[in-house]
Amino acid sequence: MTRGDWTRETLAAGVRTGDKRALARAISLVENGDGLAYDVVHDLYPETGRAYTIGVTGPPGVGKSSLISALVRHVRAQDRSVGVLSVDPSSPFTQGALLGDRIRLADHFLDPGVFIRSMGTRGHLGGLAEATLQALLVLDAAGKELVFLETVGAGQSEVEVIGIADTVVLVLMPGSGDSVQALKAGIMEIPDVIAINKMDHPAAKTMLNEVRSILSLDRERAWRPPIVLTEAVRGENVDALWDKISDHRAFLEREGLLEERRRKNLAGEVFAVASGRAKRHLEQAVEDDPELRRLLDEVQRRELDPLSAVREIMERVFKLGNADGPNSR
């Protein structure tokens, strides 16, 4: 089918059967914020909720792609269908993020049971969180049993993206000290499973002990995040890492927390996307309205306090009266 031949019905039908061309087209439409994508996801949404999503995050260069590639090989041996979304905010091209480390995922491109897509922000008006959520729902509706969601770094957009996952895996390597500091300071959400990659490194054991001591401070959690030493390129301990991911899934299901987590994640996504859109709407409104720009100028000249400006902008743009609530004064 050529680019213009897809309709709402044929695209949704193609996704349902797991057709790779339909999946690729649907996700391209999602990335471009095309109206047809909204219609297709709307039609498919009741059939979602079956895929198990594993978020894989961590600093650049720690071997996340190599580890995902090894995990994909491991679960494909169990004959499970897989989707991979590599989310790279810096990449302007559809396949632009497949350079460097990520090329290892190319091993699986010819496998019909695996669908891999590298996503940049591109032209999507809704931002990364929105595009990723839509793409994930498309893969879910296509019958993928497992979806790996890879994000680079831990900026705001990556935190929003990783918020969709059922199990979050943080990948570290000896020398990625900033992430350990972020864990220690409580800036980084405590992940569900931690992989310390490049286990042959002389400082690997030291890092394991350091991370373990940070985790021991959090006695409130019912789930204790396990730490696994891996060597992704050689595939060492990948089976052990998968066992820990499976253990976390079993824990969520046993405690009745999986559904609760998904409900919370979906609500969080709705708010994240709505916030992003509201912010863009506000920025555009202020840019287009000389009266609202004047308010900003007055704040900058210290003639008007910021909260008074906020109140007036909210009133004019969203028609909200007392936008700060009952205790605003």
C-alpha positions, 0 to 999 in steps of 0.5 A: 500500500502506498503512503496515501492509500491507508484509511482509518479502517484499513490502518486499524485493521492492519495494526490489529493483524500486526502488519509491519507496514501498517505499524510503521505508517501508524507510528509515523502518523503519530510522530507527525501529530497527524489527525488520522493517528488520533482516529486510529488510536481512538478505534484501537484503544479498547483493545489495549492493555495486554502488552507488558511494558519494560522501561529501560533508562539510564545515562548515554553510553551505558549499553542500554541498546545492547542490553535490550537487544540481548533481552529481545534475543532471550524472550524471542527464544521463548517465542514471545512477540516484541516491540521496541521504542527507542525514544531519543529527544535529540533525533530529528529523523525517524531512524536517526537514533539508530546510530552508534550503540543503537545499531545493535538492535539492527540484529532483530530487524529481519525478525517478523516477531520484532518491531523496532522503532526509533522516535525523535520529537520531530514535528509532534506538537504534543511533545514526546510523552504524547507521541510515545504513549500513542506509539505504545498503544499502537504496538499494544493493539498489534498484539505485542506481548512485550514492549521495551521502551528505551529513553536516553538520560533523565530529563523531564520528557524522559521521566514522563515517557518512562512513567508509562512503563509497568517495570522500570529498569535503570542501567548503570555502568561503573563510572556513571557516577552522576546517576548514582548521585541522582539516586542518592539525592532522591532526584531519580525515581527509584527504579524497579530493577537495576542493571550494572552493565560491563560487569568486568570493569574493576569498579563494578563491585564497588558500584554495586555496593554503593547502589545497594547502600542507597537502596537500603535507606528506603525501608518503606517499599514492599518491593526491594529493587534487585541489582544485577551485574551484566555484560550485554555485548556477550549476553552474560547474566541477561537471563538473570536480569530477565528473571528479576523483571519477571519477578517484579511483574509477578510481585505486581500481579500477586499484590494486585498492584499491576492494574493500580499502577497502570491506572495511575500511569495512565492518569499521569499521562493524561495530565502530562499531555494536558499540561504540555498542551496547555503550556503551549496554548498559553505561550501562543496566546501571550505571543499573539495578544499585545495586552498579555505581553504588556503584563509580562513586560510589567512583571519584568519591570517589577511594576506588577507581581508575578502572581497577579499577572498569572491571575490575569493571564489565566482569566483571559486565556482560560476564562478561569476566575480565581485560578489560584483557589480559595487560599490565593490571597 
